[in-house]
Every structure is written in structure tokens, then in C-alpha cells.
Amino acid sequence: MCCCVATKKPPHNSLLLLFLCALCASAVNIRMNIWLLSDYDPRKHLAFKSMLARFSLAFPDTETEFLVKSRKSMWESLFAHLRDPRRNPLADIIEIPQNWTELFSRLGLLSDLSGRVEPLVRRRYPGFILKELCRHDEARAFSAPWWIEAPALFCRMQALRGICADPAKELASWEGFRASLDKLSSGGRRRNFRALSCPGSSGSVSVSDVLPRMWGRRGGLFSDDFNRATFTRDETAGGIEDWLELAVSGKIELFSPDRFEHGPRPPEECAFIISSRKLPGRAGFRMLPYPGSPGSGFALVYNLAVSASSSDPDGAAAFVSWVMEPPNMEAFTESFGVFPCLKPAFEQRLQEERDSGVYRRIFSAPELMPNIMVYPTAELLLERALWNLSLKIARKDYAREDLNRELIMAQGEADYLLSLY
Amino acid sequence: MKKNPKNLYGTASEQVFYDGRYSFIQAALEAVSQQFALDGASFYEYDEKTELLCLRLRHAFGASFEHEENLRPLSGSSAAAAIKTRQSCAASSAAGRFFYFPFKLDFFDPSGGRNAVARTGLVRLERSPRKRRFSAAEASKAGAWLRSYFKDYYKEEFFSLARRQEKTVSAITELTEVFATALRARDSFRHILAGIQTYFGFDRVRLYLIEEGNRKLKGELSADIQGQIKSISYEEIPLEAGAHRFADIVLGRSTGAFMERYKDCVLYVPLAVQGVTIGLLIVDNLLSQQRIEPAELAMLKSFGGQIALAVDNSRLFDKVEELSLYDELTKLPLRRYFNQRFQEEFYRAERFKQPLALIWADVDYFKEINDTYGHQIGDVVLKEIGRVILSNLRKIDFPCRYGGDEMVILLPQAAGAEAARLAQRLCEEISELRIAVPFSKTRELKVTLSIGISTFPQDASGVEGLLERADDALYWVKSHGRGSIALYSDVAVEKEKEKAAAGGNTDGNS
């Protein structure tokens, strides 16, 4: 008996029914491996685990296993498969940052999902997501957008008393935000107080830290036509420098021993939090757009892809379709404070949000990371530069020329890559 | 959560086997979490240079996950003390209850050496602040448990090393065979690059060779990570200091920050035979930005000599082959090569019902030129004629020095009219040649060509027949004033006319 019928959970439309029944028809103890990207918030892994439990209830014949990989390890595993597919098999389903799609589809690792995943067939995603998903080929899509996050500023209004009279106005610019941070640092505060907290930090300054500010200054890693790298352009270097300056001046603590000992700082001990996630139980906090963002914001999208070497690509695509069903997507994304990519679910969440005004502005036409072949590598080059600079800052050995030198090197490498690929 | 538990080696307690370094550690974290009712367990590697603890794996809330976080332990804290003294210890704070277990594991030397490299770090067992502390007895038990578990770690390294050695041995065996059997340049370059990619799997391998005369470094082939090989013959680098990074490397002048920066993911292998550099092999992991392992570096460098020899051998082989197939003076293929190609082209024309034309050219009064001006001038004439012929042909046309001053040109997919146009052009260009003869009164020499043309299928149905008809047409031209062209079909008509006229005359006479 078809398990779609057995579970009395009819799929949302006939196309999906077709997919799932195809899965059922061949589903005699199907085994599916999934690689998930690691997240600083373990609620993501738990949410995925509970989603898999629901899937197993609905489709008892399909066995699923998942492995959480760090971004670096995911990258290495994908390249390891290219180097030696026999020794390094890929999972059937892989979560990737949206802008890895072009690279790994061109390297032949990903299956075309355009005709197999219902929301892709019907293009049920916001336009700004679709634009980057299919930059070169509108007819095909090698991954399905899953969830989206956008960095924003959360202010604890109590801590800003006497510091900032009109936060929406004063914190709209980077300079206003910086001035508020200075004022917060100068006053006598409790020992545990932090002016600024970044819960997603990996310890050093990373690309995800500097990108929003870089975008805010209208900078980018490549020129608009993607013909040359622009790491050293004033807007790009200035955006990076703005963030590094926070570390140099001690507004953010690099490689924080405090974080090792006590974990992320509780929100009630911070005045500002820069986070891409909604804060759980954020009483007393006000959400504002990322300081210094012109117009809309900057967003990061994560997609699900089916590996080209999957032994059951149709089954894997059917699983992706199931994950993309609105109830599953909503429950998963809600649990760790991000937005679903599916258009109806995305719009509904926007309406329901307490800070819907801010989110509407952020998501009106957000910048996404370009989905071009060399962009992920360019990010790695910048990441390495930022790591070197972070170590220098931590050793109190940093000078502005260090940034120049690192960016010149990284830009040279990125330009060379552009000439090769 | 455990993916494909391949039974490779065992833990002390259960004799369960895992595939890979982190699978072992993940299993340890899962087991210790269960054993001691933990809320979390984390595995940190310690970098002594930066004094950072690098979180690699964590097990919490019933899920294991890799994670990257680089943090510094607070000076004077329990964690810092555990690392410094290598003594495990328990600690408690508002953030939770902790037990720190420092470890020292022996990783095999990634550079392929025989020694083990010690890697230190910390396992942190965690309980929430509301739960019980780690008592001295429990801490001791947890420490003993982890020590016992980690005792078997060397087996994981042993099996990893065994796998690596197995790969190395097969690489050495098969690559040596590839390099030894490579003969023809084009094929052998492909085999060499494909062989390197099969065993090393770099993002890209490129081969550049120094052109004869040492003036240029010329791109040959590039193989990507998917094994696709393409020509990079469009890349030409002047072999001058400062002209390009690759030129500097070949000239032994490469220095600077860029080279330092690239050294982990790019390897330049100059190819030298008997102390003479013949090219450059470049392998890189620039797209993935992954480090080329020192063991791979060493191995590829050791292959450098063999690769250079194979490349040089195949170039020599091509050169010898070229000498045996081409005429050195005119640069045209020789008759033996022509006969082989003629057969092939003829079969193709027959099979696909396509036309085929044959041009037979002869230098007028060539014997007189040799006798009057000497063989050196005769050679210059032939050389110039070869040049004119080569510069006027399509890619599919095939010329040849058939013998002495006779040239034959095969024109696939060409009918009589097209062949006649080409022949006319050749006649004109050659008649415009002025061969310098300094010692003669006129100081220069003019030459003309006589050309006969035959076509398939109109004039003949076989190879021999086609040659004969072209020769007949040439003879017709030679016997009718030289310096022009004739199609066999026209010659046949003319011959008929002459025959008829001769017959008429005979009739009249009679």
C-alpha cells in the first residue's frame, strides 16, 4: 500500500503526490543520507532531527541518516568526492549555501531539480531568490532554496537610556551606531556587560561578519560584470575596515575566552546584538535594520541539493519536495528563528512577525551573495585574509597596511582564478 | 548519526570499527555522553602557536555535529590549567558543570615521514548548572574511561596510513607504466595528465613546454578535477625575466610574496632532461584552496624526472616520425605518407559519395634550372613552391612532394571547378615569384608550373586511375606549351577533337 495513503497525509498537490508515490513505489527499505551544514545554534539540528522523525512516521520504508558538517568540512567532502568518488561517496541530499550551487553544478556534483521539486517547477520563491538561483540558466535549478536569514541590529532599550534618544534614527547610520558603542563603553558598567554581542561569531572576524557592512558601503568582492576582483576598492576595503575597527577598539572580543568559559553572552547582558536570527524571548529588545544599510538589507540563503551520484535521485528529490512543503518548512525555520524560502510561507511569516516593518524593509530587495563559480573560493581567500588579520589584532600587532597587503594578495589570487575559470 | 560504520578498528570496550579520525572521536563523544549522563561533550584541538582551542566536534541534545569555533581559554582557568599540566580536572561555574580531559594523540606525519606528530587538545564534558557536579570519583572514572577509549586511537591512524600507502603504491606502479609507455606527443601528454589527475586529483594540472629556440613557453594541455583535458595552445608566454610568473620560474628567478602565498596549493615542477629545462608542469588546488599534502608534493617532485623524460621522448618520437613522413626541403608530406592518406580519403569519398580532386603539378624546365644555376637554386625554387602551396590550401587538403619537382595535392570534397581555381591561383602566385640568382645576368629567376587535374568520380573510379588521369592532363599541358592548367575531362574532349580532326584529315587525304 502506498504510504501516502497509509499515513492519510495527502500531499499538497497532484505533482507532489506523483513524486511521493514514485518514492513509495520504489521504497522498499530505501536509505537516504543527508549532510546538513553546522550551525552555531543547535536548535537547527534538533529541528531537523524532529523533522526527520516526522518523515519516518510518514514514510516508514525510507531510512534516513544525517550528518552535521562544518562549512569547511562540507567543502572538503565535496572536493574529496571529485578527487576520488569511490573512496569518498557523497550523501544523497546536501545542504549548501545558495551561492555554492553554480560551482558544484558545473563540477557535475548536483542533480538538476527543476522538473522534480514542485516549488521549483512552479517557481514558488521570491524573485530575489530565483534571480540568484538561476543566474545563467533559467530552465534549470541545481538546488532548492530552503531557508533565509538576514542580519539585523537588536537593541536593548533599557541599556540605551541616556545614550540614544531616537534609536531608529541615530542607529540608521554606521557612524551613529559607532558613536553609541563609544558612549556605552565609556560609562561605568557591570563587569559582565558587553556593548555588542555577535552570537554567530566563530571567534575570529569572518566573511559573514564583514559582508553586511561591506554591502552597506556598496562594496563587493567582484565588479558588477564579474570580470575582476574588487577587494581593494574603497567601498569593499572600507566595509571590512569598519568591522575590524570594532575588534581593534575592543568593541568585539576576538577568540573570546569568556565565550569559551561561559558560552554566548546572555542577551540581557548586552546593549546591542547583531544577529541574523530572531532572538528567542526577546523582551525589551527592539529590532532595527543593520546599521548603515542603504535601502534593503543583505541576506543569506541556504539550499538543499541532490547529489548527482545519488543511487536514488528521484527518491532524494521527493524528500526535498517533502521538506519544502509549507508546514514542514514553517516548523523547521520557526524553530531557530529564520525565514522559509517558499513564497507563501515566507509572506505569511512576514505578516505575522512582530517586527514585520523592519523585515519588510530588509527583504524588499535584499542583496544575496552572487551565485557564480569562483565566488565561494573568493570567500575562502577573504576568510584567510581575515584570519591572518584577526590573529594580528588579537596580538595587538595590527596596522592598516596589514589590511591593504592582505587584500591586495587576496585580490590577486581572485583575479587569477577569474582568468582560469 | 553514525554514517557507514565501516568496521576498521576497534575501541577497547566494544571492538567497534570506524572510518576516519572524526568518526572515532564522534563515537567517543556519543559514548561518553551516554555513559556519564551529559548535556554536552566537545572535542577541541589545541594550536600551540596561536594558543587557541579549535572546536571540531560536539555532541549535545542527542545530536553530534562538526563545528568550527576558535577560542582562547581564560588565563588561569581550569581549561588553561588542564592544557598546561596535562591533568584532567573538574570545574563548576554559573555556566555549568565541566570536566576537562586533556589529550595527546599521535597523528602520522602528513609529510609522509615515519615519525608521528603529537596533536594535543581537550575534551570537555558538560552538564547544565542545575545538574550535579563532577565529583572526584566521577571525574576519575570519566578520565579513565576516556583514556581507555583514546588508547585505541593509534589504530585509526594506522588504518588511515595503510589506505594512503596503498594509494601511493598503486600510483607509483601505474604512473611509472604510463610514463614509460608514452610515445606520441599528443597522446602521451594526455596520458600523463590523466594519470596525474587519477592519482592525485588536483583541481587543475597544466603542461607548458619550451618551444624550440627557447623563446616561448607554450601551453600544451590542461586537465581539470573532473578529468576533462583540453588544449591550452593559445597560451604563449615570452621566456623573458619579468614577463610572467611562469617564465620567471623556468628561468629560476621566482621570488616574492605571491610565491610564498601560493606554496600550499600550487606546485610548479620544472621539467628538465640532462640539466636542460624543457617545460613546466603546474598543479594547483586554487579553486578548492586545499593544501597539497607534503607527501603528494614529494611524490610528484620525484616523478618530475620521469615526466620530463616521457615528454622529451614523445617529442623526439614525433620529430623522428615527422622526418620520416615529411620532406625537409618543401615541408610537404612525402609520397609514402601521401599514399596512405590518399587511400583513406578515397574510401571516404566513395562511401559518402563526395567528390575528390587531384592536382598534379610539375615545375617547368626544372632540370634546366638545376643545370644552369646549380642545385642550390633548384632547392630554393622547390622550397618557395612548397611554401606557396601550403599557404593556399584548406585544412582538409593534403599536398605531397611526389618526387623530384613533382607535387601532388589531394582535395577532398572538391569538384573540378574548385580544383581548377586553386590550380590557377597556384600558377599565378608561382609565376610572380622572383628567385634571387646573384651570379646571373638577370639576377633573378622566374618559374612556372604545369598542372593536370583529375576528379572522382567523373574521371576515374580508383586511386590508380585518378593518378593516371591527372598525369595524362599534366602531360597534355606539358605538350601544349607549359605554364598552364588542364582538367582531364577537358583534355579528353580535346583529345577526341584532335583524334576526330586527325581522322578527318586522314579521310580527306585518302
Boltz contact constraints between the chains, C-beta under 6 A:
constraints:
  - contact:
      token1: [A, 38]
      token2: [B, 65]
      max_distance: 6.0
  - contact:
      token1: [A, 38]
      token2: [B, 66]
      max_distance: 6.0
  - contact:
      token1: [A, 38]
      token2: [B, 67]
      max_distance: 6.0
  - contact:
      token1: [A, 42]
      token2: [B, 60]
      max_distance: 6.0
  - contact:
      token1: [A, 42]
      token2: [B, 61]
      max_distance: 6.0
  - contact:
      token1: [A, 45]
      token2: [B, 63]
      max_distance: 6.0
  - contact:
      token1: [A, 45]
      token2: [B, 65]
      max_distance: 6.0
  - contact:
      token1: [A, 46]
      token2: [B, 61]
      max_distance: 6.0
  - contact:
      token1: [A, 49]
      token2: [B, 63]
      max_distance: 6.0
  - contact:
      token1: [A, 67]
      token2: [B, 3]
      max_distance: 6.0
  - contact:
      token1: [A, 68]
      token2: [B, 65]
      max_distance: 6.0
  - contact:
      token1: [A, 69]
      token2: [B, 66]
      max_distance: 6.0
  - contact:
      token1: [A, 70]
      token2: [B, 66]
      max_distance: 6.0
  - contact:
      token1: [A, 70]
      token2: [B, 67]
      max_distance: 6.0
  - contact:
      token1: [A, 70]
      token2: [B, 68]
      max_distance: 6.0
  - contact:
      token1: [A, 73]
      token2: [B, 66]
      max_distance: 6.0
  - contact:
      token1: [A, 79]
      token2: [B, 288]
      max_distance: 6.0
  - contact:
      token1: [A, 82]
      token2: [B, 225]
      max_distance: 6.0
  - contact:
      token1: [A, 83]
      token2: [B, 201]
      max_distance: 6.0
  - contact:
      token1: [A, 108]
      token2: [B, 226]
      max_distance: 6.0
  - contact:
      token1: [A, 202]
      token2: [B, 68]
      max_distance: 6.0
  - contact:
      token1: [A, 202]
      token2: [B, 69]
      max_distance: 6.0
  - contact:
      token1: [A, 203]
      token2: [B, 69]
      max_distance: 6.0
  - contact:
      token1: [A, 203]
      token2: [B, 70]
      max_distance: 6.0
  - contact:
      token1: [A, 203]
      token2: [B, 71]
      max_distance: 6.0
  - contact:
      token1: [A, 204]
      token2: [B, 70]
      max_distance: 6.0
  - contact:
      token1: [A, 255]
      token2: [B, 52]
      max_distance: 6.0
  - contact:
      token1: [A, 255]
      token2: [B, 70]
      max_distance: 6.0
  - contact:
      token1: [A, 255]
      token2: [B, 71]
      max_distance: 6.0
  - contact:
      token1: [A, 255]
      token2: [B, 72]
      max_distance: 6.0
  - contact:
      token1: [A, 257]
      token2: [B, 72]
      max_distance: 6.0
  - contact:
      token1: [A, 257]
      token2: [B, 73]
      max_distance: 6.0
  - contact:
      token1: [A, 257]
      token2: [B, 74]
      max_distance: 6.0
  - contact:
      token1: [A, 259]
      token2: [B, 71]
      max_distance: 6.0
  - contact:
      token1: [A, 260]
      token2: [B, 71]
      max_distance: 6.0
  - contact:
      token1: [A, 260]
      token2: [B, 73]
      max_distance: 6.0
  - contact:
      token1: [A, 261]
      token2: [B, 74]
      max_distance: 6.0
  - contact:
      token1: [A, 261]
      token2: [B, 77]
      max_distance: 6.0
  - contact:
      token1: [A, 262]
      token2: [B, 95]
      max_distance: 6.0
  - contact:
      token1: [A, 263]
      token2: [B, 95]
      max_distance: 6.0
  - contact:
      token1: [A, 377]
      token2: [B, 287]
      max_distance: 6.0
  - contact:
      token1: [A, 377]
      token2: [B, 289]
      max_distance: 6.0
  - contact:
      token1: [A, 380]
      token2: [B, 289]
      max_distance: 6.0
  - contact:
      token1: [A, 409]
      token2: [B, 261]
      max_distance: 6.0
  - contact:
      token1: [A, 417]
      token2: [B, 286]
      max_distance: 6.0
